[in-house]
Amino acid sequence: MIYLDNAATTMKKPPQVGEAILEALQHMGNSSRGTHAGALDAARSIFATREKLAAFFNCPGADHVIFTSNITESLNIAIRGLVDPGDHVITTDLEHNSVLRPLYSLEAEQGVQLSFAGVDEKGRLDYDAMEGLFRDNTKAVVCTNASNLTGTVVDVKRVADMAHAHGALLIVDAAQTAGTRRVDMAELGADVLCFTGHKGLLGPQGTGGLCIREGVEIRPLKAGGTGVQTYNRQQPSEYPTRLEAGTLNGHGIAGLSAALDYINEVGVDAVEAREAALTVRFYEGVKDIPGVTILGDVSDCIKNGRLVKPHAGIVALNIRDIDSGEVADILSTGYGIATRPGAHCAPRLHEALGTKEQGAVRFSFSWFTAEEEIDAAVEALRELAG
């Protein structure tokens, strides 16, 4: 199979990720639940991974790295733990349902007020319009670092400057950038950075987390066992245990740790450069195929065969008016090419781009994607369009 669905999950992992998981399965106990060798192995492995993630994202400290089961949980923790009834929140039309649905729930349940910064015909965020959305009660801005549909990269620093100038917090969804480009909390101005382990970080599913700036206090989403302060009726107030009730996925975190080692060895800049080259190769191959329409701003990011503006390794397209699901099925069954059709959990962006009914076929690349696979996908699209 030619796997071009890396924006959903990276199926091809470094071999040491699986090896680390297997090792953990055989030897790891439960972190913070005892002092025997297995429990201590788990605790040390998890803490070491916190330290790696803190360094990777420039988080203030390992204790401010919180582990979750995925970025959906991370975003729910951040949004529900910071926003109060009657607060105003600004978000964008680029967002995934992992952002939208928690906000819609708070709107319905607690009277939270929502405003949406729109996009232009190519899915680029309207920053000037966002500036006009702030109110006296704006508590937070929640935005993606890059669209999971079009790959459009958001100028998060610009958004952070706006938010902070109005006394609001910035929560960043880094699902499509963590591991594939430099994501520096301090440089971006993120107050909370949410990430997942199974995409660009090349780790296993069931891993994710959030990095929290010093001074940001998030209420727990859930309460339960932590292995410490057993007689305290409330969830412990200290990070990270405040937000980590229950047994952590120590086996998955061990795999994530190995994935981080791999990325640090090859270098994030090298990963970004490779994905950029693959994106350009694919775009240049399909842009002139009759009947193919490419969504988003990738055409504005490429000049003279090079990516000159930031763009995630994602290209979404349609062939005439053919349903995106039909195209993806043919690519899968007829050519062995895995893509993602449909709405991509990005309803507002599809509505803005006029693709609500047709959806789109998303091609997304990774460090392990081969040039020959790109060429095969281009040729398949050429045949289908013909």
C-alpha positions as CSV (number, residue, x, y, z in Angstrom):
1,M,0.0,0.0,0.0
2,I,1.1,3.6,-0.8
3,Y,0.2,5.3,2.4
4,L,-0.7,9.0,2.0
5,D,-2.9,9.6,5.0
6,N,-0.3,10.8,7.4
7,A,-2.4,13.8,8.6
8,A,-4.8,11.2,10.2
9,T,-2.0,9.0,11.6
10,T,1.5,8.1,10.6
11,M,1.3,4.4,9.8
12,K,5.0,4.0,9.1
13,K,7.0,4.4,12.4
14,P,10.7,4.2,13.2
15,P,11.4,0.5,14.1
16,Q,12.6,1.5,17.6
17,V,9.1,2.7,18.5
18,G,7.7,-0.8,18.3
19,E,10.8,-2.2,20.1
20,A,10.3,0.3,22.9
21,I,6.6,-0.6,23.3
22,L,7.4,-4.3,23.4
23,E,10.1,-3.8,26.0
24,A,7.7,-1.7,28.1
25,L,5.0,-4.3,27.8
26,Q,7.4,-6.9,29.2
27,H,9.0,-4.9,32.0
28,M,6.9,-1.9,33.0
29,G,4.7,-1.6,36.0
30,N,2.5,1.3,37.0
31,S,4.1,4.7,37.5
32,S,3.6,6.2,41.0
33,R,2.0,3.0,42.2
34,G,4.7,1.4,44.3
35,T,8.5,1.4,44.7
36,H,9.3,-2.0,43.2
37,A,11.5,-2.2,40.1
38,G,8.6,-2.3,37.6
39,A,6.9,0.7,39.0
40,L,10.1,2.7,39.2
41,D,10.9,1.7,35.6
42,A,7.6,3.2,34.5
43,A,8.0,6.3,36.6
44,R,11.5,7.0,35.2
45,S,10.5,6.3,31.6
46,I,7.5,8.7,31.9
47,F,9.5,11.4,33.6
48,A,12.3,11.1,31.0
49,T,9.7,11.5,28.2
50,R,8.3,14.6,30.0
51,E,11.8,16.1,29.9
52,K,12.2,15.3,26.2
53,L,8.9,16.9,25.4
54,A,9.6,20.0,27.5
55,A,12.9,20.5,25.6
56,F,11.3,19.7,22.2
57,F,8.5,22.3,22.6
58,N,10.4,24.7,24.9
59,C,7.9,24.2,27.7
60,P,8.9,25.8,31.0
61,G,9.5,22.5,32.8
62,A,8.8,18.8,32.7
63,D,6.1,19.2,35.4
64,H,4.1,21.3,33.0
65,V,4.0,18.6,30.4
66,I,0.7,16.7,30.8
67,F,0.0,13.3,29.2
68,T,-3.3,12.5,27.6
69,S,-4.7,9.8,25.3
70,N,-4.8,12.1,22.3
71,I,-5.1,15.8,21.3
72,T,-8.9,15.7,21.5
73,E,-8.5,15.1,25.2
74,S,-5.8,17.7,25.5
75,L,-8.0,20.4,23.9
76,N,-11.0,19.4,26.0
77,I,-8.8,19.7,29.2
78,A,-7.5,23.1,28.1
79,I,-10.8,24.6,26.9
80,R,-13.1,23.3,29.6
81,G,-10.4,23.9,32.3
82,L,-9.9,27.6,31.4
83,V,-13.2,28.9,30.1
84,D,-15.9,30.0,32.6
85,P,-19.6,30.6,32.1
86,G,-20.3,33.8,30.3
87,D,-16.7,34.1,28.9
88,H,-16.1,35.0,25.3
89,V,-13.9,32.8,23.1
90,I,-12.5,33.5,19.7
91,T,-11.6,30.7,17.3
92,T,-11.4,30.3,13.5
93,D,-13.1,28.6,10.5
94,L,-10.0,26.5,10.1
95,E,-10.6,24.4,13.2
96,H,-11.1,20.7,13.7
97,N,-14.1,19.4,15.6
98,S,-11.7,18.7,18.5
99,V,-11.9,22.5,19.1
100,L,-15.3,23.2,17.7
101,R,-17.4,20.6,19.6
102,P,-16.1,21.5,23.1
103,L,-16.7,25.1,22.4
104,Y,-20.2,24.5,21.0
105,S,-20.9,22.4,24.2
106,L,-19.8,25.3,26.4
107,E,-21.9,27.7,24.4
108,A,-25.0,25.5,24.9
109,E,-24.4,24.5,28.5
110,Q,-22.8,27.6,30.1
111,G,-23.6,30.5,27.9
112,V,-20.1,30.9,26.6
113,Q,-20.0,33.4,23.7
114,L,-18.2,32.4,20.5
115,S,-16.8,34.4,17.6
116,F,-15.2,32.9,14.5
117,A,-12.4,34.5,12.4
118,G,-13.2,33.8,8.8
119,V,-11.0,32.8,5.9
120,D,-10.7,33.9,2.3
121,E,-11.4,31.9,-0.9
122,K,-8.1,30.0,-0.4
123,G,-8.7,29.2,3.3
124,R,-6.3,31.9,4.6
125,L,-7.1,33.3,8.0
126,D,-8.4,36.9,8.1
127,Y,-6.2,38.3,10.8
128,D,-7.6,41.9,10.5
129,A,-11.1,40.5,11.0
130,M,-9.9,38.6,14.1
131,E,-8.6,41.8,15.6
132,G,-12.1,43.2,15.6
133,L,-13.6,40.3,17.4
134,F,-12.1,40.9,20.8
135,R,-14.4,42.0,23.7
136,D,-13.8,43.0,27.3
137,N,-14.8,39.5,28.4
138,T,-12.6,37.6,25.8
139,K,-11.0,34.8,27.8
140,A,-9.1,32.9,25.2
141,V,-8.3,32.4,21.5
142,V,-8.2,28.8,20.3
143,C,-6.5,28.2,16.9
144,T,-4.8,25.6,14.9
145,N,-1.1,25.8,13.9
146,A,-2.0,24.3,10.5
147,S,-5.2,23.3,8.8
148,N,-5.7,19.5,8.7
149,L,-7.6,19.9,5.5
150,T,-5.5,22.3,3.3
151,G,-2.2,22.4,5.2
152,T,-2.4,26.2,5.5
153,V,-0.1,27.4,8.3
154,V,-1.4,30.0,10.7
155,D,0.8,32.8,11.9
156,V,0.4,31.8,15.5
157,K,2.8,34.5,16.8
158,R,0.6,37.2,15.2
159,V,-2.5,35.7,16.8
160,A,-0.7,35.4,20.2
161,D,0.2,39.1,20.1
162,M,-3.4,40.0,19.4
163,A,-4.7,37.8,22.2
164,H,-2.2,39.0,24.8
165,A,-2.7,42.6,23.9
166,H,-6.4,42.1,24.9
167,G,-5.5,40.1,28.0
168,A,-6.6,36.8,26.5
169,L,-5.0,33.4,26.6
170,L,-3.9,31.5,23.5
171,I,-4.6,27.7,23.2
172,V,-2.8,26.2,20.2
173,D,-3.7,23.0,18.3
174,A,-0.4,21.6,17.0
175,A,-1.8,18.3,15.7
176,Q,-0.5,18.9,12.2
177,T,2.9,20.6,13.1
178,A,4.3,18.8,16.1
179,G,7.2,16.8,14.9
180,T,7.2,18.1,11.3
181,R,8.5,21.7,12.0
182,R,9.8,23.6,15.0
183,V,7.1,24.4,17.5
184,D,8.5,26.6,20.2
185,M,6.0,27.6,22.9
186,A,7.8,30.7,23.9
187,E,8.5,31.8,20.3
188,L,4.9,31.3,19.3
189,G,3.5,32.9,22.4
190,A,1.3,29.9,23.2
191,D,-0.1,29.7,26.7
192,V,-1.2,26.1,26.2
193,L,0.2,23.9,23.4
194,C,-1.8,20.8,22.6
195,F,-0.2,17.9,20.7
196,T,-0.7,14.3,19.7
197,G,1.8,11.5,19.5
198,H,0.6,9.5,16.6
199,K,1.0,11.9,13.7
200,G,4.1,14.0,13.0
201,L,5.8,12.9,16.2
202,L,5.8,9.3,14.8
203,G,4.6,7.8,18.0
204,P,1.8,5.3,18.8
205,Q,-1.9,6.0,19.0
206,G,-3.2,6.6,22.4
207,T,-0.6,9.2,23.3
208,G,-0.8,13.0,23.4
209,G,-0.6,15.9,25.8
210,L,-0.4,19.5,26.5
211,C,2.3,21.9,27.5
212,I,1.3,24.7,29.9
213,R,3.0,28.1,30.4
214,E,3.9,29.0,34.0
215,G,1.1,30.9,35.7
216,V,-1.7,29.2,33.7
217,E,-4.0,27.3,36.0
218,I,-6.3,24.7,34.4
219,R,-9.1,23.0,36.2
220,P,-9.1,19.2,36.1
221,L,-11.4,17.6,33.6
222,K,-11.5,14.3,35.6
223,A,-10.6,13.2,39.1
224,G,-9.3,9.9,40.4
225,G,-6.2,8.0,41.4
226,T,-2.8,9.6,41.2
227,G,-0.7,7.4,43.5
228,V,-0.1,10.5,45.8
229,Q,-2.1,12.4,48.4
230,T,-4.5,9.5,48.8
231,Y,-6.4,11.1,51.7
232,N,-7.0,14.4,49.8
233,R,-10.6,14.5,48.8
234,Q,-9.8,16.8,45.9
235,Q,-7.5,16.2,42.9
236,P,-4.0,17.2,43.8
237,S,-3.3,20.9,42.8
238,E,0.2,20.4,41.5
239,Y,1.0,19.8,37.9
240,P,1.2,17.2,36.3
241,T,-0.9,15.1,38.7
242,R,-3.7,17.7,38.7
243,L,-4.6,16.8,35.1
244,E,-3.5,13.1,35.0
245,A,-6.1,11.1,37.0
246,G,-5.8,7.3,36.4
247,T,-3.1,5.1,35.0
248,L,-1.1,6.6,32.2
249,N,-0.3,4.9,29.0
250,G,3.2,4.0,30.0
251,H,3.7,1.6,27.1
252,G,2.6,4.1,24.6
253,I,4.7,6.9,26.2
254,A,7.7,4.6,26.0
255,G,7.1,4.4,22.2
256,L,6.7,8.1,22.0
257,S,10.0,8.6,23.8
258,A,11.7,6.4,21.2
259,A,10.0,8.4,18.4
260,L,11.3,11.7,19.9
261,D,14.8,10.2,20.0
262,Y,14.5,9.4,16.3
263,I,13.2,12.8,15.3
264,N,15.9,14.5,17.4
265,E,18.5,12.4,15.6
266,V,17.4,13.2,12.1
267,G,16.5,16.7,13.0
268,V,13.1,18.6,12.8
269,D,14.5,20.9,10.1
270,A,15.3,17.9,7.9
271,V,11.8,16.5,8.4
272,E,10.3,19.8,7.4
273,A,12.5,20.1,4.4
274,R,11.6,16.6,3.2
275,E,7.9,17.1,3.6
276,A,8.2,20.4,1.8
277,A,10.0,18.7,-1.1
278,L,7.3,16.0,-1.3
279,T,4.5,18.6,-1.2
280,V,6.1,20.5,-4.1
281,R,6.6,17.3,-6.1
282,F,3.0,16.3,-5.7
283,Y,1.6,19.7,-6.3
284,E,3.7,20.3,-9.5
285,G,2.6,16.9,-10.7
286,V,-1.2,17.4,-10.3
287,K,-1.7,21.2,-10.7
288,D,-2.1,21.1,-14.5
289,I,-4.2,17.9,-14.8
290,P,-7.5,18.8,-16.5
291,G,-10.4,18.5,-14.1
292,V,-8.3,18.7,-10.9
293,T,-9.1,21.5,-8.4
294,I,-6.6,22.0,-5.6
295,L,-8.0,23.5,-2.3
296,G,-6.2,26.0,-0.2
297,D,-3.1,28.2,-0.6
298,V,-0.4,25.8,-1.6
299,S,-0.1,27.5,-5.0
300,D,0.9,30.7,-3.2
301,C,3.5,29.0,-1.2
302,I,5.5,27.5,-4.1
303,K,7.7,29.4,-6.5
304,N,10.2,28.1,-9.0
305,G,9.7,24.5,-7.7
306,R,10.4,25.5,-4.0
307,L,8.3,26.0,-1.0
308,V,8.9,29.7,-0.1
309,K,6.2,30.1,2.6
310,P,5.3,27.7,5.4
311,H,2.9,24.9,4.5
312,A,2.1,21.5,6.1
313,G,2.7,18.3,4.1
314,I,-0.9,18.2,2.9
315,V,-2.6,18.7,-0.4
316,A,-6.4,18.4,-0.8
317,L,-8.1,18.2,-4.2
318,N,-11.2,17.2,-6.2
319,I,-11.7,15.7,-9.6
320,R,-14.4,17.7,-11.3
321,D,-17.7,17.1,-9.4
322,I,-17.0,13.4,-8.5
323,D,-17.7,12.6,-4.9
324,S,-14.5,12.6,-2.9
325,G,-15.4,9.2,-1.3
326,E,-15.7,7.6,-4.7
327,V,-12.3,8.9,-5.8
328,A,-10.6,7.7,-2.6
329,D,-12.2,4.3,-3.0
330,I,-10.9,3.9,-6.5
331,L,-7.4,5.1,-5.4
332,S,-7.5,2.5,-2.7
333,T,-9.0,-0.5,-4.4
334,G,-7.6,0.1,-7.9
335,Y,-4.2,1.6,-7.1
336,G,-3.4,0.7,-3.5
337,I,-3.2,4.3,-2.5
338,A,-4.5,5.3,0.9
339,T,-6.0,8.9,1.2
340,R,-8.6,10.5,3.3
341,P,-11.9,11.7,1.6
342,G,-14.9,13.5,3.1
343,A,-15.2,16.4,5.5
344,H,-12.0,15.7,7.7
345,C,-13.8,16.9,10.9
346,A,-13.3,20.4,9.5
347,P,-16.9,21.5,8.8
348,R,-16.5,25.3,8.8
349,L,-13.6,25.2,6.4
350,H,-15.4,23.0,3.9
351,E,-18.4,25.3,4.1
352,A,-16.1,28.3,3.5
353,L,-14.5,26.6,0.5
354,G,-17.8,25.5,-1.0
355,T,-17.0,21.7,-0.6
356,K,-19.6,20.8,2.0
357,E,-21.3,18.3,-0.3
358,Q,-18.4,17.0,-2.3
359,G,-15.8,16.9,0.4
360,A,-12.2,16.6,-0.7
361,V,-9.5,14.0,-1.2
362,R,-6.6,14.7,1.1
363,F,-3.1,13.5,0.4
364,S,-0.7,13.9,3.3
365,F,3.0,13.0,3.5
366,S,5.6,12.1,6.1
367,W,9.3,11.6,6.6
368,F,8.8,8.0,5.3
369,T,7.0,8.8,2.1
370,A,9.1,7.9,-1.0
371,E,9.3,10.1,-4.1
372,E,8.2,7.1,-6.1
373,E,5.0,6.9,-4.1
374,I,4.3,10.6,-4.9
375,D,4.8,9.9,-8.6
376,A,2.5,6.9,-8.5
377,A,-0.2,8.9,-6.9
378,V,0.2,11.7,-9.6
379,E,-0.1,9.1,-12.4
380,A,-3.2,7.5,-10.8
381,L,-4.9,10.9,-10.6
382,R,-3.9,11.6,-14.2
383,E,-5.6,8.4,-15.3
384,L,-8.7,9.0,-13.2
385,A,-9.1,12.5,-14.4
386,G,-8.9,11.3,-18.0
